[in-house]
Structure formats: C-alpha cells, structure tokens
Amino acid sequence: MSAYLKSHPTREGFFGAYGGAMLPPPLVPHFAAIREAYDRLSKSADFINELRYIRKHFQGRPTPISHLKNLSAICGGAQLYAKREDLNHTGAHKLNHCMAEGLLARFMGKTKLMAETGAGQHGVALATAAAYFGMECEIHMGEIDIAKEAPNVTRMKLLGATVVPVSFGGRSLKEAVDSCFMSYMSQADTALFAIGSVVGPHPFPMMVRDFQHVVGVEAREQFLDMTGELPDIVTACVGGGSNAMGIFSGFIDDDVALYGVEPCGTSSKLGEHAATITYGVDGEIHGFKTMVLKDAAGEPAPVHTIASGLDYPGVGPEHAYLHRTGRVNYTGADDKEALGAFFALSRHEGIIPALESAHAVAFAMREAKAHPGKSILINLSGRGDKDIDYVTENHGFGEGL
Ligand SMILES: Cc1ncc(COP(=O)(O)O)c(C=O)c1O
C-alpha cells in the first residue's frame, strides 16, 4: 500500500486540519461501530476475496483505458486517455464503494442501505447493492434533480428502492444529505447510511477513498502496460471527490501532476457555481471540517452547476488537505465548457459522458494544447445516458458550441 495512504488520515480521521467527526450524540456510537467494523473487515481475507469476486463477476472490472485518438488530434498537443468508469456496471464509479458498503452493512447485521443522491448514480448503485445483498433501500433526492435525472429515478424504483423527494431549500444534493441524515437518526440500529462520496464524518472519507482506490490501482498498471510510462497528468471532476480520490490515490506517490476539476457553473458569483476549493473558505458541513462555500450568514451557500452530481457547497476533507499541501491542483470548467466536451466526446470518440465527467474532459481538452508530446489521463467517471434528455431538450445537439 502507498506510503501516503498508510499515513492519511490520522486515527481520528483528520487530513491535516480537515475531516473528523462532529456528530449529534445519538449517532456517536453508530459511527464508532462503523469504524470498528471497517477496521476489522479491511484486514479480513474473506472480505477482500468476496469484494474481488464481486468486482470481477458482477461489476465487470477491470474497466479499460481508451486512447482518445480523434479528440487528441482535434485538440492538438497532448495525447488524451480515458479510464472508463462509464463501463463499470450501472454506468459510473459509484458502484465501487456501494458494493463494499453493502458487504460492510451485511457484516454489521444491517437490513437496510440508505443514502442521498444528486445525479442519481449513487442512488442507482446503492439500490443495485441492496438488491444484490437482499436489503431494503431508501434514497433521498432533491426535487430539482428528480426532474433532471428522470431515467435514474426509474432505475432506482425498478431496483426496489424507495425514492424520497426532498422539497425544502435548494431541493438539491445538500438538502438530500440533510434529509437522509434526519431519516437515519431514527433507524441507525438497522440501517447503514452509505454516504455517496468521500465526505461526511470519519470514517466515510477514508473508507470511500479506499473502496475507490481500485480505479487508481488498475489505471496505473494499465497505463504502464499500454504506453510503457506513467501519464504526465491525471485529472478528474470533483463534486464530493470520490472518483478523483479513487484515481489520484493510485498516483499520489508518483511524479505525476494531479488536477481536480470543479464545476464553475455560469459565473464566479456565489450561487452560480459549486467550485468549493476555488472560492470557498474553511468551515464545517455535515459533521466534518473542510472547505465550504458560505453565504453572508456563514451558512452553506446555494450552488449551481449543470451537473447534479457536482452540486455541493462542500468537498471531501482530503481534497481540502491536498489543496493546502499543493500535491493536487484544483481548477474548474464551467457549464458551457462541460457541454462542449459532452458533445465533443460523443461525436468524435463514440462515448457519451456524464455531465459530471465532462468537466474533466473539458479541462483536458483545454490543457492539451499547452502540453505537446505529453499524456493526460482523464477519469471518465460515468456515462451520460441519464443526461441525454436534459441536454438535448435544453441545448439541442450542440449546434453553436
Ligand atoms: C458520473 C459521476 N461523476 C462524478 C460524480 C461526483 O461525485 P464524486 O465527486 O464523489 O466523484 C457523480 C455524482 O453523482 C457522478 O454521477
């Protein structure tokens, strides 16, 4: 295991000043039990073998790396490659941690999995895990996202999940987390709140990162095998930051530049983007310390991005830490650039990306010109089937982009 991963976070779940677990007293014993169960499971050969079996025979791992030859030629400069998490079962990286969280829930004797979802990918992945393990599933989703990501709502219901619409505040991802926490308080004895990213109180940022580490491990080996070298740059979109931590963790001890791409929405004005590291300040949200976009009253600010899965006014504590240490560079792509990348990857490579992943593609396309002869590996975190109705109804087929 990487020297970095072994030493981060601390036992209390801190990455430098960020992380920890600020919990309401009734949840303290439940999170302690999750920590203890994960400690035991992560050292268990049976758990590791069962997870490997699931990844191979159910998820379809390893996912490949594709050389984006046409897009590289169009952009001129660096060669672009994509780690194809869109080909992971259910169409995104989220299943990597959901199947492991399902195993954890079974080990703890829980009968229900519950979580928030933004784009619906985590909800679909968790509903899939619940079906696989024969558990109940409860997914909280903002009304705005329900309207925007209708195919994923149908998929969750087909998989047997109860979808709870969230109608307060901004009716988006932050409120879905609030709503799920409230519901979890009364059923923590029987349910596991399988948080959908590297956010939340300890141990979730560490645990979800460890479950997503498979992406980075595979990608490093595959890229070496394919090109004989490591990539010069690795990039991923950052909402909470799970797909980014998954791929970054495979290269964190290497001399490889890492770029997290935040959603810059429609402008740099508060409320019109969700670029937490770019514009945020230190604070606390949902029981952990991190960087936060705050309004004038010091509360989490409203956020906007075209990608529902990136629509969060906080970020995983490890990203805030890696920003402060300088090991990872954080940059952004706005709605228009992400849409441009969505159409470009579809048309020139035959891959329709999720709008979330399109942010990383947009950055790579922009950056390619500045790096002739270099290589950029994009974590293509998910496929865009969920987005095609929204995109074509609002932006046609990319005319003028
Ligand atoms: C395809 C895809 N990529 C990325 C994300 C953002 O999550 P994270 O930053 O945890 O990878 C989501 C969230 O729903 C998603 O569906």
The ligand as a Gaussian input file, in Angstrom:
#p B3LYP/6-31G(d) Opt

LIG

0 1
 C      -20.740000      10.193000     -13.093000
 C      -20.431000      10.971000     -11.862000
 N      -19.208000      11.504000     -11.724000
 C      -18.879000      12.225000     -10.631000
 C      -19.785000      12.462000      -9.635000
 C      -19.383000      13.306000      -8.470000
 O      -19.107000      12.568000      -7.337000
 P      -17.624000      12.432000      -6.783000
 O      -17.032000      13.802000      -6.783000
 O      -17.830000      11.866000      -5.438000
 O      -16.886000      11.528000      -7.693000
 C      -21.088000      11.915000      -9.721000
 C      -22.076000      12.110000      -8.659000
 O      -23.205000      11.795000      -8.761000
 C      -21.408000      11.160000     -10.866000
 O      -22.635000      10.629000     -11.037000

